[in-house]
Amino acid sequence: MEWSQKIRDLAGKARAWSSAERTAAVACGLTALGLLAWAWRLWPEWQNNPDLSHGFFALPIVVALWRRAREDVSASRGLAPGARLAASLAASFGLLGAALLAAVYAVAMGWASAPTLFFLGAAAASAATLAVVLAAGRDVRWIAPGWPALVIPLAILLSAPLPPATYERLMRALQEFITVGVVETLRLGGVPAMRSGNIINLGNTSVGVEEACSGMRSLVSCVLAGLVLSALMLRSPARRAVLVLAAAPLALASNFLRSLTLTLLARNGVDIAGAWHDGLGFAVLGVTTAVLAWIATALEQAPVARAPDKQSKETGAGGLALATRGVALVGLALAAGWLSFVAWRTELGDERAGPVPELARLIPERPRAAGWQVATRDDLLIFADALHTRNLLERTYERRTSGGVVRLTAYAAWWPAGGTTVSAVAAHTPEACWPGAGWMLDAAESARLALPLGDGREAGEAEQRAFVGAGPSQRVWFWHLVAGQPFRPFEPRSWRDQLALFFREGVRKAEPQAFVRISSNRPWSELKAEPLVAELLEGFSELGVPLRPSEAGSIAVKNAAR
């Protein structure tokens, strides 16, 4: 009976609402549904991306901030009509622009790609801004237009993946900061340490500062915690600024101490993988959040005595008020309709069954060419979740010659139709992954070219890269194959390249993909006559690597016939 009475009371209040309040209710309802859809779309990312694990708290944070903004209504006159119209126009343009870009990236790269999820987050944040603007108007005054209301869209935006280019640059900078800082600190303490890329060599062991150790997780989580705590616990703008500005340095310092601790443990023979690594990571998040809460408590001031609320809601339907409502509702309706239409047209089904290529045959353990020692890598499945496939194989071939050891590595990965997006495969090229293991790209050697063989054939459209590191330089030749055709790589960290991919390729259907590469400590001029290389390329040709008579070979055949 109690709940039924509350529902009847609410219905009675709704019947008494003004047109402005009804518009605000519609906008808030549409935004709430949009946020639920956004959270459903982001849920897998929050589960699988440790940097975004705080996203599980996004919707509870929005509710808490909304309730906090309601508490300040009595001390606020509400948002002025002019400011409300300007904010509505800005938020509507942001919402429509973010919805358009989210759709573009969705059809080009898939709904699970980082750019798509970022722009979906921007669209959700813009929709929340529209709801806040309407609810904070002087003719509605459901919430106060202050810091708690402003943090609502910021909390939504920080719960989505960062744009790939921004994330990559920031993560690399943090990795370098941690690596250099740990090495220099160890040296100051008398501990011998050397740096090779993101690898710290300690003499008896080495420690790699991987992406998970860069501090991105603690940085984003701490900034979000600082914003939310400043809105919920503090009232003074100066004290809020102190708390927010303290969040990032605190996150960087705590993650640096974690990396230094793990390095010292590894030097003393402790296996830091697993419990130590993950446990200290969660400890950093817990401690930094607790410290921020302690700082907020220390800065907290007694509530200011407020005068009784004598301000009544403004009534009437002025031109600015009508324009604001129209802009907000049209923006929300257009964005919701557009994203729903694109989702209906582009959402792919489950992975499609089909014949799986025999990678063990394409990269033979016993090649026809004699004299090679073969070693098969047995730990590739640790990358299965990141690569979204278990069809992986890598073998290394070695042979001693008068000029030293010739080493050649062949690698292949395969995805069925619907297994993953084109961008997900393109994001794991050697230039994106190898620097994390200490290799530096020699950009002067990068090229797209045909690889001649000693028998008059050539392998076409290969991507060539060269890397230098602690050991001998490595040369890499690779192909990304979509539906059996070479796919021209694009830079996954470049928004321009991603948009160009969409306009060039249009809406790509789910198709099988493969990624194959050959790497060696010798240049191609020394490898092209090797029968093993020809055998490997013949196997890769079954996946789509072009293997054809070369122009020079065709001329030689014609001359011999004469």
C-alpha positions as CSV (number, residue, x, y, z in Angstrom):
1,M,0.0,0.0,0.0
2,E,2.9,2.4,0.8
3,W,4.4,2.0,-2.6
4,S,1.1,2.3,-4.4
5,Q,0.4,5.5,-2.5
6,K,3.8,6.9,-3.5
7,I,3.1,6.1,-7.1
8,R,-0.3,7.9,-6.9
9,D,1.4,10.9,-5.3
10,L,4.0,11.0,-8.0
11,A,1.3,10.8,-10.7
12,G,-0.5,13.6,-9.1
13,K,2.6,15.8,-9.1
14,A,3.3,14.9,-12.7
15,R,-0.2,16.0,-13.7
16,A,0.5,19.4,-12.1
17,W,3.9,19.8,-13.9
18,S,4.4,22.8,-16.2
19,S,5.3,22.4,-19.8
20,A,9.0,23.1,-18.9
21,E,8.9,20.3,-16.3
22,R,7.3,17.9,-18.7
23,T,10.1,18.6,-21.2
24,A,12.7,18.1,-18.6
25,A,11.1,14.8,-17.6
26,V,11.1,13.6,-21.2
27,A,14.8,14.6,-21.6
28,C,15.8,12.9,-18.3
29,G,13.9,9.8,-19.3
30,L,15.5,9.5,-22.7
31,T,18.9,10.2,-21.2
32,A,18.4,7.5,-18.5
33,L,17.5,5.0,-21.3
34,G,20.5,6.1,-23.3
35,L,22.8,5.7,-20.2
36,L,21.5,2.2,-19.7
37,A,22.2,1.3,-23.3
38,W,25.6,2.9,-23.1
39,A,26.5,0.9,-19.9
40,W,25.3,-2.3,-21.6
41,R,27.6,-1.6,-24.6
42,L,30.6,-0.7,-22.3
43,W,30.1,-3.6,-19.9
44,P,32.4,-6.0,-21.8
45,E,35.1,-3.3,-22.0
46,W,34.8,-2.7,-18.2
47,Q,35.2,-6.4,-17.7
48,N,38.2,-7.0,-20.0
49,N,40.1,-3.7,-19.7
50,P,41.6,-3.2,-16.3
51,D,42.2,0.5,-17.1
52,L,38.4,0.9,-17.1
53,S,37.3,-1.3,-14.2
54,H,36.0,1.9,-12.4
55,G,33.3,2.0,-15.1
56,F,31.2,-0.4,-13.1
57,F,30.6,2.5,-10.7
58,A,29.6,5.0,-13.4
59,L,25.9,4.8,-13.1
60,P,25.9,4.8,-9.2
61,I,28.2,7.8,-9.4
62,V,25.8,9.6,-11.7
63,V,22.9,8.9,-9.3
64,A,24.9,10.1,-6.3
65,L,25.9,13.3,-8.0
66,W,22.3,14.0,-9.1
67,R,21.1,13.6,-5.5
68,R,23.9,15.9,-4.3
69,A,22.9,18.5,-6.9
70,R,19.3,18.3,-5.6
71,E,20.5,19.2,-2.1
72,D,21.8,22.6,-3.3
73,V,18.5,23.6,-5.0
74,S,17.4,25.8,-2.1
75,A,20.6,28.0,-2.4
76,S,20.4,28.4,-6.2
77,R,18.3,30.6,-8.4
78,G,18.6,28.1,-11.3
79,L,20.2,28.5,-14.7
80,A,19.4,31.7,-16.5
81,P,17.5,31.4,-19.8
82,G,20.4,32.8,-21.9
83,A,23.0,30.5,-20.4
84,R,20.6,27.6,-20.6
85,L,20.1,28.1,-24.4
86,A,23.8,28.5,-25.0
87,A,24.6,25.3,-23.0
88,S,21.8,23.4,-24.8
89,L,23.1,24.4,-28.2
90,A,26.7,23.4,-27.3
91,A,25.5,20.1,-25.8
92,S,23.2,19.3,-28.8
93,F,26.0,20.0,-31.3
94,G,28.3,17.8,-29.2
95,L,25.7,15.0,-29.0
96,L,25.0,15.0,-32.8
97,G,28.7,15.2,-33.7
98,A,29.6,12.4,-31.3
99,A,26.8,10.2,-32.5
100,L,27.9,10.8,-36.2
101,L,31.5,9.9,-35.4
102,A,30.5,6.9,-33.3
103,A,28.5,5.6,-36.2
104,V,31.4,6.2,-38.7
105,Y,33.8,4.3,-36.5
106,A,31.3,1.6,-35.8
107,V,30.8,0.7,-39.5
108,A,34.5,1.0,-40.2
109,M,36.0,-0.7,-37.2
110,G,33.1,-2.3,-35.2
111,W,31.2,-1.4,-32.1
112,A,33.8,-2.7,-29.7
113,S,36.6,-0.6,-31.1
114,A,38.1,2.1,-28.8
115,P,37.2,5.1,-31.0
116,T,33.6,3.9,-31.2
117,L,33.3,3.5,-27.5
118,F,34.9,6.9,-26.9
119,F,32.5,8.7,-29.1
120,L,29.6,6.8,-27.6
121,G,30.8,8.0,-24.2
122,A,31.0,11.5,-25.6
123,A,27.4,11.2,-26.9
124,A,26.2,9.9,-23.5
125,A,28.0,12.8,-21.7
126,S,26.4,15.3,-24.0
127,A,23.0,13.8,-23.5
128,A,23.5,14.0,-19.7
129,T,24.5,17.6,-20.1
130,L,21.2,18.3,-21.9
131,A,19.2,16.7,-19.1
132,V,21.2,18.6,-16.5
133,V,20.6,21.9,-18.3
134,L,16.9,21.4,-18.6
135,A,16.5,20.2,-15.0
136,A,18.6,23.1,-13.6
137,G,16.6,25.9,-15.4
138,R,14.8,28.5,-13.4
139,D,11.4,27.2,-14.5
140,V,12.2,23.7,-13.3
141,R,14.9,23.8,-10.5
142,W,15.1,20.1,-9.9
143,I,18.8,20.4,-9.4
144,A,21.3,23.2,-8.9
145,P,23.6,24.2,-11.7
146,G,26.9,23.7,-9.9
147,W,30.0,21.6,-9.6
148,P,28.2,18.3,-8.8
149,A,26.0,18.7,-11.9
150,L,29.1,19.5,-14.0
151,V,30.9,16.4,-12.8
152,I,28.1,14.1,-14.1
153,P,29.1,14.2,-17.8
154,L,32.8,14.2,-16.8
155,A,32.3,10.9,-14.9
156,I,30.6,9.4,-17.9
157,L,33.4,10.5,-20.3
158,L,36.1,9.1,-18.0
159,S,34.4,5.7,-17.9
160,A,34.9,5.2,-21.7
161,P,38.2,4.3,-23.4
162,L,40.4,7.2,-24.3
163,P,41.0,7.9,-28.1
164,P,43.6,5.5,-29.3
165,A,46.1,8.2,-30.3
166,T,45.8,9.9,-26.9
167,Y,45.9,6.7,-25.0
168,E,48.9,5.4,-26.8
169,R,51.0,8.6,-26.4
170,L,50.0,8.9,-22.8
171,M,50.7,5.3,-22.0
172,R,54.1,5.4,-23.7
173,A,55.0,8.5,-21.9
174,L,54.0,7.0,-18.6
175,Q,56.0,3.8,-19.4
176,E,59.1,5.8,-20.1
177,F,58.6,7.9,-16.9
178,I,58.3,4.8,-14.8
179,T,61.2,3.0,-16.4
180,V,63.6,5.9,-16.2
181,G,62.5,6.8,-12.7
182,V,63.0,3.3,-11.4
183,V,66.4,2.9,-13.0
184,E,67.7,6.3,-11.7
185,T,66.3,5.6,-8.2
186,L,68.0,2.2,-8.2
187,R,71.3,3.7,-9.2
188,L,71.0,6.4,-6.5
189,G,70.6,3.5,-4.0
190,G,73.7,1.8,-5.3
191,V,71.8,-0.9,-7.2
192,P,73.3,-1.5,-10.7
193,A,70.5,-1.2,-13.3
194,M,70.4,-0.6,-17.1
195,R,67.6,0.3,-19.3
196,S,66.8,-1.2,-22.8
197,G,63.6,0.3,-24.0
198,N,61.0,-0.6,-21.4
199,I,63.2,-3.4,-20.0
200,I,65.1,-2.9,-16.8
201,N,68.2,-5.1,-16.7
202,L,69.4,-5.9,-13.1
203,G,72.2,-8.3,-13.9
204,N,70.7,-11.4,-12.4
205,T,67.2,-10.8,-13.9
206,S,65.3,-8.3,-16.0
207,V,61.9,-6.6,-15.4
208,G,59.7,-5.3,-18.2
209,V,57.5,-2.2,-17.6
210,E,54.5,-3.4,-19.6
211,E,51.3,-1.4,-20.5
212,A,49.6,-2.6,-17.3
213,C,52.5,-1.1,-15.3
214,S,52.3,2.3,-16.9
215,G,49.9,3.7,-14.4
216,M,47.0,4.5,-16.7
217,R,44.6,2.6,-14.6
218,S,45.5,4.5,-11.4
219,L,45.8,7.8,-13.2
220,V,42.3,7.7,-14.7
221,S,40.7,6.2,-11.6
222,C,42.3,8.7,-9.3
223,V,41.3,11.7,-11.4
224,L,37.7,10.4,-11.5
225,A,37.8,9.8,-7.7
226,G,39.1,13.3,-7.1
227,L,36.3,14.8,-9.2
228,V,33.6,12.8,-7.5
229,L,34.8,13.3,-4.0
230,S,35.2,17.0,-4.6
231,A,31.6,17.2,-5.7
232,L,30.2,15.1,-3.0
233,M,32.2,16.2,0.1
234,L,33.4,19.8,-0.5
235,R,31.6,23.1,-1.2
236,S,34.4,25.6,-1.6
237,P,35.7,26.0,-5.2
238,A,39.3,26.5,-3.9
239,R,39.2,23.3,-1.8
240,R,37.7,21.4,-4.7
241,A,40.5,22.5,-6.9
242,V,43.1,21.4,-4.4
243,L,41.6,17.9,-4.3
244,V,41.3,17.5,-8.1
245,L,44.8,18.8,-8.7
246,A,46.2,16.4,-6.1
247,A,44.7,13.3,-7.8
248,A,47.1,12.9,-10.8
249,P,50.4,13.5,-8.9
250,L,49.2,11.1,-6.2
251,A,48.4,8.4,-8.8
252,L,51.8,8.8,-10.5
253,A,53.7,8.7,-7.2
254,S,51.9,5.6,-5.9
255,N,52.3,3.7,-9.2
256,F,56.0,4.6,-9.2
257,L,56.4,3.1,-5.7
258,R,54.6,0.0,-6.9
259,S,57.0,-0.5,-9.9
260,L,60.0,0.2,-7.7
261,T,58.8,-2.4,-5.2
262,L,58.2,-5.0,-7.8
263,T,61.7,-4.4,-9.3
264,L,63.4,-4.8,-6.0
265,L,61.4,-8.0,-5.3
266,A,62.5,-9.4,-8.7
267,R,66.1,-8.6,-8.0
268,N,65.9,-10.6,-4.8
269,G,64.6,-13.6,-6.6
270,V,60.8,-13.2,-5.9
271,D,58.5,-14.3,-8.6
272,I,56.5,-11.0,-9.1
273,A,54.1,-12.4,-11.7
274,G,50.5,-13.1,-10.5
275,A,49.7,-12.4,-6.9
276,W,52.5,-9.8,-6.3
277,H,51.9,-7.9,-9.5
278,D,48.1,-7.9,-9.4
279,G,47.9,-7.5,-5.6
280,L,50.0,-4.4,-5.5
281,G,48.0,-3.0,-8.4
282,F,44.8,-3.3,-6.5
283,A,46.5,-2.0,-3.4
284,V,47.6,1.2,-5.3
285,L,44.0,1.9,-6.3
286,G,42.7,1.3,-2.8
287,V,45.3,3.4,-1.1
288,T,45.2,6.3,-3.5
289,T,41.4,6.5,-3.3
290,A,41.6,6.3,0.5
291,V,44.2,9.1,0.6
292,L,42.0,11.2,-1.6
293,A,39.1,10.6,0.7
294,W,41.2,11.5,3.7
295,I,42.3,14.8,2.0
296,A,38.7,15.6,1.2
297,T,37.8,15.0,4.9
298,A,40.6,17.2,6.0
299,L,39.5,20.0,3.6
300,E,35.8,19.6,4.4
301,Q,34.2,22.7,5.9
302,A,31.1,23.0,8.0
303,P,27.9,23.5,6.0
304,V,27.1,27.2,5.4
305,A,23.9,28.3,7.0
306,R,21.4,29.1,4.3
307,A,18.6,31.5,4.1
308,P,15.1,30.0,3.7
309,D,14.2,29.4,0.1
310,K,12.0,32.2,-1.0
311,Q,12.7,31.8,-4.7
312,S,9.7,30.4,-6.6
313,K,10.0,28.8,-10.0
314,E,9.8,31.2,-12.9
315,T,6.8,30.5,-15.1
316,G,5.9,31.4,-18.7
317,A,7.0,30.2,-22.1
318,G,9.4,32.8,-23.3
319,G,11.2,32.5,-26.6
320,L,14.5,31.4,-25.0
321,A,12.7,28.8,-23.0
322,L,10.9,27.3,-26.0
323,A,14.1,27.4,-28.1
324,T,16.0,25.6,-25.3
325,R,13.4,22.8,-25.0
326,G,13.2,22.4,-28.8
327,V,17.0,22.2,-29.2
328,A,17.3,19.6,-26.4
329,L,14.5,17.3,-27.5
330,V,15.4,17.5,-31.2
331,G,19.1,16.7,-30.4
332,L,18.2,13.8,-28.2
333,A,15.7,12.4,-30.6
334,L,18.0,12.7,-33.7
335,A,21.0,11.1,-31.9
336,A,18.9,8.2,-30.5
337,G,17.3,7.5,-33.9
338,W,20.6,7.7,-35.8
339,L,22.5,5.4,-33.4
340,S,19.7,2.9,-33.3
341,F,19.5,2.8,-37.1
342,V,23.3,2.3,-37.5
343,A,23.3,-0.4,-34.7
344,W,20.5,-2.2,-36.5
345,R,22.3,-2.1,-39.8
346,T,25.8,-2.9,-38.6
347,E,25.6,-5.2,-35.6
348,L,27.3,-8.5,-36.5
349,G,26.3,-11.9,-35.3
350,D,28.4,-14.5,-33.6
351,E,31.6,-16.0,-35.0
352,R,30.8,-18.0,-38.2
353,A,32.0,-21.5,-38.5
354,G,34.2,-22.4,-41.4
355,P,37.3,-24.4,-42.4
356,V,40.3,-23.7,-40.2
357,P,43.6,-23.6,-42.1
358,E,46.3,-26.1,-40.9
359,L,48.9,-23.6,-39.7
360,A,51.2,-26.5,-38.6
361,R,51.3,-27.5,-42.3
362,L,51.8,-24.0,-43.6
363,I,54.7,-23.5,-41.2
364,P,56.3,-27.0,-41.3
365,E,58.1,-28.5,-38.3
366,R,60.1,-30.6,-40.8
367,P,60.8,-28.4,-43.8
368,R,61.9,-29.9,-47.1
369,A,65.1,-27.8,-46.9
370,A,67.7,-29.7,-44.9
371,G,70.1,-28.3,-42.3
372,W,67.6,-26.2,-40.2
373,Q,67.0,-26.7,-36.5
374,V,63.4,-25.9,-35.7
375,A,61.9,-24.7,-32.4
376,T,58.1,-24.2,-31.9
377,R,57.0,-21.5,-29.4
378,D,54.7,-23.1,-26.8
379,D,53.4,-20.0,-24.9
380,L,51.5,-18.2,-27.6
381,L,48.1,-18.9,-26.1
382,I,48.9,-16.3,-23.4
383,F,48.0,-13.7,-26.1
384,A,44.8,-15.5,-27.2
385,D,42.5,-13.2,-25.2
386,A,44.2,-10.0,-26.4
387,L,44.2,-11.2,-30.0
388,H,40.7,-12.8,-29.9
389,T,41.9,-16.1,-31.5
390,R,43.6,-19.4,-30.5
391,N,44.7,-20.1,-34.0
392,L,48.3,-19.1,-33.5
393,L,51.7,-20.6,-34.5
394,E,55.3,-19.5,-34.4
395,R,58.4,-21.4,-35.3
396,T,62.0,-20.4,-35.4
397,Y,64.5,-21.9,-37.9
398,E,68.3,-21.7,-37.3
399,R,71.3,-22.8,-39.3
400,R,75.0,-22.2,-38.8
401,T,77.0,-21.0,-41.8
402,S,80.5,-19.7,-42.3
403,G,79.1,-16.2,-41.9
404,G,77.4,-17.0,-38.5
405,V,74.0,-18.1,-37.4
406,V,71.1,-17.5,-39.8
407,R,67.9,-17.2,-37.8
408,L,64.4,-17.0,-39.3
409,T,61.1,-16.9,-37.5
410,A,57.7,-17.5,-39.1
411,Y,54.4,-16.6,-37.5
412,A,50.8,-17.0,-38.5
413,A,47.4,-16.1,-36.8
414,W,44.0,-16.7,-38.3
415,W,40.4,-15.5,-37.4
416,P,37.2,-16.8,-38.8
417,A,34.5,-14.6,-40.3
418,G,33.0,-12.5,-37.4
419,G,35.9,-13.4,-35.1
420,T,37.2,-9.9,-34.8
421,T,37.4,-6.5,-36.6
422,V,39.9,-5.4,-39.2
423,S,41.1,-2.7,-36.8
424,A,41.8,-5.2,-34.0
425,V,44.2,-7.1,-36.2
426,A,45.8,-4.0,-37.6
427,A,46.5,-2.7,-34.1
428,H,48.9,-5.6,-33.4
429,T,51.5,-5.0,-36.1
430,P,55.2,-5.3,-35.2
431,E,55.6,-1.5,-34.9
432,A,52.8,-1.4,-32.3
433,C,53.9,-4.4,-30.2
434,W,57.7,-4.8,-30.5
435,P,58.7,-1.5,-28.9
436,G,57.2,-2.7,-25.6
437,A,59.9,-5.5,-25.6
438,G,62.7,-3.1,-26.1
439,W,63.0,-2.9,-29.9
440,M,63.2,0.5,-31.6
441,L,61.7,1.0,-35.1
442,D,64.1,2.1,-37.8
443,A,61.6,4.2,-39.8
444,A,64.0,4.6,-42.7
445,E,63.6,0.9,-43.5
446,S,59.8,0.9,-43.6
447,A,58.4,0.2,-47.0
448,R,55.7,-1.7,-49.0
449,L,57.3,-3.8,-51.6
450,A,57.5,-7.1,-53.5
451,L,59.9,-9.7,-52.2
452,P,61.8,-11.5,-55.0
453,L,62.7,-15.1,-54.7
454,G,65.6,-17.0,-56.3
455,D,63.4,-19.1,-58.5
456,G,61.9,-16.2,-60.6
457,R,58.9,-15.6,-58.4
458,E,58.0,-12.8,-56.0
459,A,55.8,-12.3,-53.0
460,G,53.8,-9.1,-53.5
461,E,52.6,-6.3,-51.3
462,A,54.7,-7.1,-48.2
463,E,55.2,-4.6,-45.4
464,Q,58.8,-4.3,-44.4
465,R,60.0,-3.1,-41.0
466,A,63.4,-3.0,-39.3
467,F,64.1,-2.9,-35.6
468,V,67.2,-2.3,-33.5
469,G,67.7,-3.4,-29.9
470,A,70.2,-5.0,-27.5
471,G,70.9,-7.9,-29.9
472,P,71.3,-8.1,-33.7
473,S,68.9,-6.0,-35.7
474,Q,65.8,-7.7,-36.9
475,R,64.0,-7.3,-40.3
476,V,60.3,-8.1,-40.5
477,W,58.1,-8.7,-43.5
478,F,54.4,-9.2,-42.9
479,W,50.9,-9.3,-44.5
480,H,47.5,-8.6,-43.1
481,L,45.0,-10.6,-45.2
482,V,41.3,-9.9,-45.2
483,A,39.1,-12.4,-47.2
484,G,42.3,-13.7,-48.8
485,Q,43.5,-10.3,-50.0
486,P,46.3,-8.1,-48.6
487,F,44.9,-5.2,-46.6
488,R,46.8,-2.0,-46.7
489,P,47.7,-1.3,-43.0
490,F,46.5,1.9,-41.5
491,E,47.8,3.6,-38.3
492,P,45.4,2.6,-35.6
493,R,46.5,5.5,-33.4
494,S,45.6,8.1,-36.1
495,W,42.0,9.3,-36.3
496,R,42.6,10.5,-39.9
497,D,43.7,7.1,-41.0
498,Q,40.7,5.5,-39.3
499,L,38.3,7.9,-41.0
500,A,40.0,7.4,-44.3
501,L,39.6,3.6,-43.9
502,F,35.8,4.1,-43.6
503,F,35.4,6.4,-46.6
504,R,37.7,4.1,-48.7
505,E,36.3,0.8,-47.7
506,G,32.7,1.6,-46.7
507,V,30.9,-0.9,-44.5
508,R,33.0,-4.0,-44.3
509,K,31.2,-7.3,-43.8
510,A,32.6,-10.0,-41.4
511,E,35.3,-11.9,-43.3
512,P,38.0,-14.3,-42.3
513,Q,41.4,-12.7,-41.6
514,A,45.0,-13.8,-41.3
515,F,48.2,-12.2,-40.2
516,V,51.5,-13.7,-41.2
517,R,55.1,-12.5,-40.9
518,I,58.7,-13.6,-41.4
519,S,61.5,-12.0,-39.4
520,S,65.2,-12.6,-39.6
521,N,68.6,-11.3,-38.5
522,R,69.6,-11.2,-42.2
523,P,68.4,-8.9,-45.0
524,W,66.2,-10.2,-47.7
525,S,69.0,-10.2,-50.2
526,E,70.6,-13.1,-48.2
527,L,67.3,-14.9,-47.7
528,K,65.6,-14.8,-51.1
529,A,67.5,-17.8,-52.5
530,E,66.7,-20.0,-49.5
531,P,64.4,-22.9,-50.3
532,L,63.0,-22.7,-46.8
533,V,61.8,-19.1,-47.5
534,A,60.1,-20.2,-50.7
535,E,58.4,-23.1,-48.9
536,L,57.1,-20.8,-46.2
537,L,55.7,-18.3,-48.8
538,E,54.0,-21.1,-50.6
539,G,52.2,-22.0,-47.4
540,F,51.3,-18.4,-46.8
541,S,50.0,-18.1,-50.3
542,E,47.1,-20.4,-49.2
543,L,46.0,-17.6,-46.8
544,G,46.2,-15.0,-49.5
545,V,49.9,-13.8,-49.8
546,P,50.4,-13.0,-53.5
547,L,53.0,-15.3,-55.0
548,R,53.5,-14.8,-58.7
549,P,56.2,-14.8,-61.4
550,S,58.4,-11.7,-61.0
551,E,58.9,-9.3,-63.9
552,A,62.6,-10.1,-63.9
553,G,61.9,-13.8,-63.7
554,S,59.5,-13.6,-66.7
555,I,62.1,-11.8,-68.8
556,A,64.7,-14.5,-67.9
557,V,62.4,-17.3,-68.9
558,K,61.6,-15.6,-72.2
559,N,65.3,-15.1,-72.9
560,A,66.1,-18.8,-72.1
561,A,63.3,-19.9,-74.5
562,R,64.9,-17.9,-77.3
